[in-house]
């Protein structure tokens, strides 16, 4: 039923955009001489069923069967202050606040910005361009979307517990902590933003820029309210030696396990010891009609060691993706992404295996601009998972219509 | 907006013959276009996902209008010869914001910024995509069909411009005060239209005397 609802929404969107091209906004809505600016992104995606949950996001929706509405706004108060926010609804559910922060520019002559509130992700490159119009394909990179079996509030007691949940990150629980079945967490969560303070600075010509942030959650588990009395520290540096080339490096470290789960595992006073540490590197190169992107993330989690066979910490995951887009003609492009997510081995009583099932995805697609701000994408992806009880090979096809203003 | 483009294409494609004589001296149509409600520049989309503040940018000059003859005198097409025009990309703005040219003209799009731009148009008049190129680079596009091409940058969504392509040379672009003049118009009576940011005025009749001046003012928007 929901699929038909989404298909109906998609058809309505296409119809509305064509019929009301004269009246639908094609540019941001500007109020009060530009002091308030509102923009929106609407996308409807229909795709094949995903019984292997390869494309499930932490909003519990498949990225390939999704109606998404984003509304962003900025309120500018002079040269030094702005308030920015974004609300989002997926599959016509209730609106959720995605971002809300104060942007302060202390000096107009220097490119230094401080942001406070629910701020954009400091780490990595992809998390700040998840909008459908910015993503040349329909699926997301595995490192930012695929749900591993790890949770911050529910912990495995032994290595055997962990190995039993391989490939089941879509719905998960362990013996320690929260016993409610919920989804696991990705390496980096691109769909929830963290809360804290962030400072960005750039050289005059923006050849080098850097950002540091202190936030309540972690990359996997961004939070509005801290759950373990520990803060995450994140940093990113970008180097732009020539036009079209961006070299980025990121790092982050913060307590990952919730205070409740840590206490249940090893008693009180240890919740800051169980951390997520991640390193990332990314490259973007564009020239003429070509755009290439590479990104890799190494993430390590330290979990409490409770019983034998003990989990050898840290647990490590490595995500690597390569993406390319080439414009064939005005308004028409082809794109492809190759993506792999791997995990280090842990030793159980009878087996030694990666602590979660490695996943590989190849996705290719085309995009066609019906008009400047109305884009139709079609893509096909091929997913494989090396382990777990669910389907291990899954081809997926999806179509997405994107409207933005 | 799209209807406006179609209308321009169709009207300038048709030629009607006014009562002019070959021996007559050409005249001028001049006047002023008053903007009832000036257009606001397109704002940047809220950069919610950006880590820093956006750099200052130039604001396009939105005071310019284009005034043109709805129908061209006989012979207007015989001297048509496409030249070169320039639409610069400077501080995240197309300069000029409005460019009026004749068919056959080649427009150069130099990039005067330190960063990439990607000029494109999906207009029926001329569909093109120049790809990404850096400072000092330039690409050219020849316009062979009359009509309006809406030009954008694929990287900076607030960058936009208009290129009005005429099949005759009888048009003028206003200055910042709204004043225009169309020179070398053979004597006769013509329908004249003022265009501003996608909105066209109703046609007004102008009678150009032999070697004289016809005054014609407009109010648009």
Interface residues (C-beta under 8 A of the other chain):
Chain A: X21 X22 X27 X28 X30 X33 X34 X37 X38 X39 X72 X73 X74 X82 X84 X85 X86 X98 X99 X103 X105 X111 X113 X115 X120 X122 X128 X129 X130 X131 X198 X200 X201 X202 X205 X206 X209 X211 X236 X242 X243 X244 X286 X287 X288 X289 X291 X327 X329 X330 X331 X369 X371 X372
Chain B: X1 X2 X3 X40 X41 X42 X43 X44 X45 X46 X47 X48 X49 X50 X51 X52 X53 X55 X114 X115 X116 X120 X121 X122 X127 X128 X129 X131 X132 X133 X134 X135 X150 X152 X158 X160
